[in-house]
Amino acid sequence: MDDAFWRFLGLAMKAGKITSGSDSLEQGIRSGKVLLAILSEDAGPNTRDKIGRLCAHYQVPLLVRGDRGLIGHWTGKKERVAIGVTDQGFARRLAELAAESSIDKDT
């Protein structure tokens, strides 16, 4: 199931519905353009706190998944710690796929 999440993330990137990098993500959250934030599991504590607080304040769902290399691979970049999804359909489906893969891990 986790493969479906990453493949769909790649599709969102190809469709131009992803903003990448901490600064772009922060700006997108503040402007209301980012509908789902994704942080790598190896993001630094300052980045996690900053993005976490922004997401909470602006009520943007936050997923913490994969490492910076994996996110970079699926977005066609070298490495990425933080990305944002700017399309409602992609954001909703990625959240669903993340929830499904979490359920699979628990069972």
TIRO-2110 file (N, C-alpha, C; in Angstrom, 1 decimal):
// TIRO-2110
0.8, -1.2, 0.0, N, 1, A
0.0, 0.0, 0.0, CA, 1, A
0.9, 1.3, 0.0, C, 1, A
2.0, 1.2, 0.7, N, 2, A
2.8, 2.4, 0.7, CA, 2, A
3.3, 2.8, -0.6, C, 2, A
3.6, 1.8, -1.5, N, 3, A
4.0, 2.1, -2.9, CA, 3, A
3.0, 2.9, -3.6, C, 3, A
1.7, 2.7, -3.4, N, 4, A
0.6, 3.5, -4.0, CA, 4, A
0.7, 4.9, -3.6, C, 4, A
1.1, 5.2, -2.3, N, 5, A
1.2, 6.6, -1.8, CA, 5, A
2.3, 7.3, -2.6, C, 5, A
3.5, 6.6, -2.7, N, 6, A
4.6, 7.3, -3.4, CA, 6, A
4.4, 7.4, -4.9, C, 6, A
3.8, 6.5, -5.5, N, 7, A
3.5, 6.6, -6.9, CA, 7, A
2.5, 7.8, -7.2, C, 7, A
1.5, 7.9, -6.3, N, 8, A
0.5, 9.0, -6.4, CA, 8, A
1.2, 10.3, -6.2, C, 8, A
2.1, 10.4, -5.2, N, 9, A
2.9, 11.6, -5.0, CA, 9, A
3.7, 12.0, -6.2, C, 9, A
4.3, 11.0, -6.9, N, 10, A
5.0, 11.3, -8.2, CA, 10, A
4.1, 11.8, -9.2, C, 10, A
2.9, 11.3, -9.3, N, 11, A
1.9, 11.7, -10.2, CA, 11, A
1.5, 13.2, -9.9, C, 11, A
1.3, 13.5, -8.7, N, 12, A
1.0, 14.9, -8.3, CA, 12, A
2.1, 15.8, -8.7, C, 12, A
3.3, 15.4, -8.5, N, 13, A
4.5, 16.2, -8.9, CA, 13, A
4.4, 16.5, -10.4, C, 13, A
4.2, 15.4, -11.2, N, 14, A
4.2, 15.6, -12.7, CA, 14, A
3.0, 16.5, -13.1, C, 14, A
1.9, 16.5, -12.3, N, 15, A
0.8, 17.3, -12.6, CA, 15, A
1.0, 18.8, -12.2, C, 15, A
2.1, 19.0, -11.5, N, 16, A
2.4, 20.4, -11.1, CA, 16, A
1.7, 20.8, -9.9, C, 16, A
1.3, 19.9, -9.0, N, 17, A
0.5, 20.2, -7.9, CA, 17, A
1.2, 20.1, -6.6, C, 17, A
2.6, 20.1, -6.7, N, 18, A
3.5, 20.0, -5.5, CA, 18, A
4.3, 21.2, -5.4, C, 18, A
4.5, 21.8, -4.2, N, 19, A
5.5, 22.8, -3.9, CA, 19, A
6.5, 22.1, -3.0, C, 19, A
7.8, 22.4, -3.3, N, 20, A
8.8, 21.7, -2.5, CA, 20, A
9.8, 22.6, -1.9, C, 20, A
10.3, 22.2, -0.7, N, 21, A
11.2, 23.0, 0.0, CA, 21, A
10.5, 23.6, 1.2, C, 21, A
11.3, 23.8, 2.3, N, 22, A
10.7, 24.4, 3.5, CA, 22, A
10.1, 25.8, 3.3, C, 22, A
10.9, 26.6, 2.6, N, 23, A
10.4, 28.0, 2.4, CA, 23, A
9.2, 28.1, 1.6, C, 23, A
9.1, 27.3, 0.5, N, 24, A
8.0, 27.3, -0.4, CA, 24, A
6.8, 26.7, 0.3, C, 24, A
7.0, 25.7, 1.2, N, 25, A
5.9, 25.1, 1.9, CA, 25, A
5.4, 26.1, 2.9, C, 25, A
6.2, 26.8, 3.6, N, 26, A
5.8, 27.8, 4.6, CA, 26, A
5.0, 28.9, 3.9, C, 26, A
5.4, 29.4, 2.8, N, 27, A
4.7, 30.4, 2.1, CA, 27, A
3.4, 29.9, 1.6, C, 27, A
3.3, 28.7, 1.1, N, 28, A
2.1, 28.1, 0.6, CA, 28, A
1.1, 27.9, 1.7, C, 28, A
1.5, 27.5, 2.9, N, 29, A
0.6, 27.3, 4.0, CA, 29, A
0.0, 28.6, 4.4, C, 29, A
0.9, 29.6, 4.5, N, 30, A
0.4, 31.0, 4.9, CA, 30, A
-0.6, 31.6, 3.9, C, 30, A
-0.4, 31.3, 2.6, N, 31, A
-1.2, 31.9, 1.6, CA, 31, A
-2.5, 31.0, 1.4, C, 31, A
-2.6, 29.9, 2.0, N, 32, A
-3.7, 29.0, 1.8, CA, 32, A
-3.7, 28.1, 0.6, C, 32, A
-2.6, 28.1, -0.1, N, 33, A
-2.5, 27.3, -1.4, CA, 33, A
-2.1, 25.9, -1.1, C, 33, A
-1.4, 25.6, 0.0, N, 34, A
-1.1, 24.2, 0.4, CA, 34, A
-2.2, 23.6, 1.2, C, 34, A
-2.7, 22.5, 0.7, N, 35, A
-3.8, 21.8, 1.4, CA, 35, A
-3.4, 20.6, 2.2, C, 35, A
-2.2, 20.1, 1.9, N, 36, A
-1.6, 19.0, 2.7, CA, 36, A
-0.1, 19.2, 2.7, C, 36, A
0.5, 19.1, 3.9, N, 37, A
1.9, 19.2, 4.1, CA, 37, A
2.5, 17.8, 4.3, C, 37, A
3.7, 17.6, 3.8, N, 38, A
4.4, 16.3, 4.0, CA, 38, A
5.8, 16.6, 4.4, C, 38, A
6.2, 16.1, 5.5, N, 39, A
7.6, 16.2, 6.1, CA, 39, A
8.3, 14.9, 6.1, C, 39, A
9.6, 14.9, 5.8, N, 40, A
10.3, 13.6, 5.9, CA, 40, A
10.5, 13.3, 7.4, C, 40, A
10.6, 12.0, 7.7, N, 41, A
10.8, 11.5, 9.0, CA, 41, A
12.2, 12.0, 9.6, C, 41, A
13.1, 12.3, 8.7, N, 42, A
14.4, 12.8, 9.2, CA, 42, A
14.6, 14.3, 9.1, C, 42, A
13.5, 15.0, 9.1, N, 43, A
13.5, 16.5, 9.2, CA, 43, A
14.0, 16.9, 10.5, C, 43, A
14.8, 17.9, 10.6, N, 44, A
15.3, 18.4, 11.9, CA, 44, A
14.2, 18.9, 12.8, C, 44, A
14.5, 18.9, 14.1, N, 45, A
13.5, 19.3, 15.1, CA, 45, A
13.0, 20.7, 14.9, C, 45, A
13.8, 21.7, 14.4, N, 46, A
13.4, 23.0, 14.2, CA, 46, A
12.4, 23.1, 13.0, C, 46, A
12.7, 22.4, 12.0, N, 47, A
11.8, 22.3, 10.8, CA, 47, A
10.4, 21.7, 11.2, C, 47, A
10.5, 20.6, 12.0, N, 48, A
9.3, 19.9, 12.4, CA, 48, A
8.4, 20.8, 13.3, C, 48, A
9.1, 21.5, 14.2, N, 49, A
8.3, 22.4, 15.1, CA, 49, A
7.7, 23.6, 14.3, C, 49, A
8.5, 24.2, 13.4, N, 50, A
8.0, 25.3, 12.6, CA, 50, A
6.8, 24.9, 11.7, C, 50, A
7.0, 23.9, 10.9, N, 51, A
6.0, 23.4, 10.0, CA, 51, A
4.8, 22.9, 10.8, C, 51, A
5.0, 22.2, 11.9, N, 52, A
3.9, 21.7, 12.7, CA, 52, A
3.1, 22.8, 13.3, C, 52, A
3.7, 23.8, 13.8, N, 53, A
3.0, 25.0, 14.3, CA, 53, A
2.2, 25.7, 13.2, C, 53, A
2.8, 25.9, 12.1, N, 54, A
2.1, 26.5, 11.0, CA, 54, A
0.9, 25.7, 10.5, C, 54, A
1.1, 24.4, 10.4, N, 55, A
0.0, 23.5, 10.0, CA, 55, A
-1.2, 23.6, 11.0, C, 55, A
-0.8, 23.5, 12.2, N, 56, A
-1.9, 23.6, 13.3, CA, 56, A
-2.6, 24.9, 13.2, C, 56, A
-1.9, 26.0, 13.1, N, 57, A
-2.5, 27.3, 13.1, CA, 57, A
-3.4, 27.5, 11.9, C, 57, A
-2.9, 27.1, 10.7, N, 58, A
-3.7, 27.3, 9.5, CA, 58, A
-4.6, 26.1, 9.1, C, 58, A
-4.6, 25.1, 10.0, N, 59, A
-5.5, 23.9, 9.9, CA, 59, A
-5.2, 23.2, 8.6, C, 59, A
-3.9, 22.9, 8.3, N, 60, A
-3.4, 22.2, 7.2, CA, 60, A
-3.0, 20.8, 7.7, C, 60, A
-3.6, 19.7, 7.2, N, 61, A
-3.1, 18.4, 7.6, CA, 61, A
-1.6, 18.2, 7.3, C, 61, A
-1.0, 17.5, 8.2, N, 62, A
0.5, 17.2, 8.1, CA, 62, A
0.7, 15.7, 8.2, C, 62, A
1.5, 15.2, 7.2, N, 63, A
1.9, 13.8, 7.2, CA, 63, A
3.4, 13.8, 7.4, C, 63, A
3.9, 12.9, 8.2, N, 64, A
5.3, 12.7, 8.3, CA, 64, A
5.6, 11.3, 7.8, C, 64, A
6.3, 11.2, 6.6, N, 65, A
6.5, 10.0, 5.9, CA, 65, A
7.8, 9.9, 5.2, C, 65, A
8.5, 8.8, 5.2, N, 66, A
9.7, 8.5, 4.4, CA, 66, A
10.8, 9.4, 4.9, C, 66, A
12.0, 9.2, 4.2, N, 67, A
13.1, 10.1, 4.5, CA, 67, A
13.3, 11.1, 3.3, C, 67, A
14.2, 12.0, 3.5, N, 68, A
14.4, 13.0, 2.5, CA, 68, A
14.8, 12.5, 1.1, C, 68, A
15.5, 11.4, 1.1, N, 69, A
15.9, 10.7, -0.2, CA, 69, A
14.7, 10.2, -0.9, C, 69, A
13.8, 9.5, -0.1, N, 70, A
12.7, 8.9, -0.7, CA, 70, A
11.7, 10.0, -1.3, C, 70, A
11.5, 11.0, -0.5, N, 71, A
10.6, 12.1, -1.0, CA, 71, A
11.3, 12.7, -2.2, C, 71, A
12.6, 13.0, -2.2, N, 72, A
13.3, 13.5, -3.3, CA, 72, A
13.1, 12.6, -4.6, C, 72, A
13.3, 11.4, -4.4, N, 73, A
13.2, 10.4, -5.5, CA, 73, A
11.8, 10.5, -6.2, C, 73, A
10.8, 10.5, -5.4, N, 74, A
9.4, 10.5, -6.0, CA, 74, A
9.0, 11.9, -6.5, C, 74, A
9.7, 12.9, -6.1, N, 75, A
9.4, 14.2, -6.7, CA, 75, A
10.4, 14.7, -7.7, C, 75, A
11.3, 13.8, -8.1, N, 76, A
12.3, 14.1, -9.1, CA, 76, A
13.3, 15.1, -8.7, C, 76, A
13.6, 15.2, -7.4, N, 77, A
14.6, 16.1, -6.9, CA, 77, A
15.7, 15.3, -6.2, C, 77, A
16.8, 16.0, -5.8, N, 78, A
17.8, 15.2, -5.2, CA, 78, A
17.4, 14.7, -3.8, C, 78, A
17.0, 15.7, -2.9, N, 79, A
16.5, 15.4, -1.6, CA, 79, A
15.5, 16.4, -1.2, C, 79, A
14.4, 16.1, -0.6, N, 80, A
13.4, 17.0, -0.1, CA, 80, A
13.0, 16.6, 1.3, C, 80, A
13.0, 17.6, 2.2, N, 81, A
12.5, 17.4, 3.6, CA, 81, A
11.1, 17.8, 3.7, C, 81, A
10.6, 18.8, 2.9, N, 82, A
9.2, 19.3, 3.1, CA, 82, A
8.6, 19.6, 1.7, C, 82, A
7.4, 19.1, 1.6, N, 83, A
6.6, 19.4, 0.3, CA, 83, A
5.2, 19.7, 0.7, C, 83, A
4.5, 20.4, -0.2, N, 84, A
3.1, 20.7, 0.0, CA, 84, A
2.3, 20.3, -1.2, C, 84, A
1.1, 19.9, -1.0, N, 85, A
0.2, 19.5, -2.1, CA, 85, A
-0.8, 20.6, -2.2, C, 85, A
-1.0, 21.1, -3.5, N, 86, A
-1.8, 22.3, -3.7, CA, 86, A
-3.1, 22.0, -4.4, C, 86, A
-3.4, 20.8, -4.6, N, 87, A
-4.7, 20.4, -5.3, CA, 87, A
-5.5, 19.6, -4.3, C, 87, A
-6.8, 19.9, -4.2, N, 88, A
-7.7, 19.2, -3.2, CA, 88, A
-7.8, 17.7, -3.5, C, 88, A
-8.0, 17.3, -4.7, N, 89, A
-8.1, 15.9, -5.1, CA, 89, A
-6.9, 15.1, -4.8, C, 89, A
-5.7, 15.7, -5.1, N, 90, A
-4.4, 15.0, -4.8, CA, 90, A
-4.2, 14.9, -3.3, C, 90, A
-4.5, 16.0, -2.6, N, 91, A
-4.3, 16.0, -1.1, CA, 91, A
-5.2, 15.0, -0.5, C, 91, A
-6.5, 14.9, -0.9, N, 92, A
-7.4, 14.0, -0.3, CA, 92, A
-7.0, 12.5, -0.5, C, 92, A
-6.6, 12.2, -1.7, N, 93, A
-6.2, 10.9, -2.1, CA, 93, A
-4.9, 10.5, -1.4, C, 93, A
-3.9, 11.4, -1.3, N, 94, A
-2.7, 11.1, -0.6, CA, 94, A
-3.0, 10.8, 0.9, C, 94, A
-3.8, 11.6, 1.5, N, 95, A
-4.2, 11.4, 2.9, CA, 95, A
-4.9, 10.0, 3.1, C, 95, A
-5.7, 9.6, 2.1, N, 96, A
-6.4, 8.3, 2.2, CA, 96, A
-5.4, 7.2, 2.1, C, 96, A
-4.5, 7.3, 1.1, N, 97, A
-3.4, 6.3, 0.9, CA, 97, A
-2.5, 6.2, 2.2, C, 97, A
-2.2, 7.3, 2.8, N, 98, A
-1.4, 7.3, 4.0, CA, 98, A
-2.1, 6.6, 5.1, C, 98, A
-3.4, 6.8, 5.3, N, 99, A
-4.2, 6.2, 6.3, CA, 99, A
-4.3, 4.7, 6.1, C, 99, A
-4.5, 4.3, 4.8, N, 100, A
-4.6, 2.9, 4.5, CA, 100, A
-3.3, 2.2, 4.8, C, 100, A
-2.2, 2.8, 4.5, N, 101, A
-0.9, 2.1, 4.7, CA, 101, A
-0.6, 2.0, 6.2, C, 101, A
-1.1, 3.0, 7.0, N, 102, A
-1.0, 3.0, 8.5, CA, 102, A
-1.8, 1.8, 9.1, C, 102, A
-3.0, 1.6, 8.5, N, 103, A
-3.8, 0.5, 9.0, CA, 103, A
-3.1, -0.8, 8.7, C, 103, A
-2.6, -0.9, 7.5, N, 104, A
-1.9, -2.2, 7.1, CA, 104, A
-0.7, -2.5, 8.1, C, 104, A
0.0, -1.5, 8.5, N, 105, A
1.1, -1.6, 9.4, CA, 105, A
0.7, -2.1, 10.8, C, 105, A
-0.5, -1.6, 11.2, N, 106, A
-1.0, -2.0, 12.5, CA, 106, A
-1.5, -3.4, 12.6, C, 106, A
-1.9, -4.0, 11.5, N, 107, A
-2.5, -5.3, 11.5, CA, 107, A
-1.5, -6.4, 11.2, C, 107, A
END
